[in-house]
Amino acid sequence: MKRATHVLDAVLDVLAEQGIGALSVRTVAAAAGVSPAQVQYYYRTKNDLVRAGFEYAGEQFLAEIEAAQPKSIAGVVELWLPLDEPRSRRARVWLAYAAAAVVDPVLQKENAKLDRELRQWYVDAGLTEDVAAQLFAMIDGATLQCLSLPLAERRALVDRTVGAFLAKLAVPGSM
């Protein structure tokens, strides 16, 4: 599929700042400073915008991991959790996508596939399947809780939940 990164950046802006309910060809066009026709040239429907935006956000996250080269599972977890504004923005995009996936069968299937791939990454990094699933669920829950707290309070929550869980596993580099 054709890509227009300026349009995808606008999709992420709308999702992060206004949520999935505000996402439309018109709001994305306004955020990108282009005509609705230009947005529709690349992405015909709202679901196309959501899918492309989430894929783009995932690519950005993977690039961030590659650039940071974390040396531990805890390092990867740290990059995901919304402990600063850029990660909070990404987490709000993820939350909008996850909410859409609950009611859209196509997105639901894509989301389930992505979840399996992420859990497998933790298994490949040395965790059992059960522990990988627990960690994945804990990251999701901690992300939601963090987003409801002021930035200054998030580190304490992460340390006493995810950090404590990783420490019990004796995972090197626990938070």
Secondary structure, 3 states (H helix, E strand, C coil): CCCCHHHHHHHHHHHHHHCHHHCCHHHHHHHHCCCHHHHHHHCCCHHHHHHHHHHHHHHHHHHHHHHHCCCCHHHHHHHHCCCCHHHHHHHHHHHHHHHHHHHCHHHHHHHHHHHHHHHHHHHHCCCCHHHHHHHHHHHHHHHHHHHCCCHHHHHHHHHHHHHHHHHHCCCCCCC
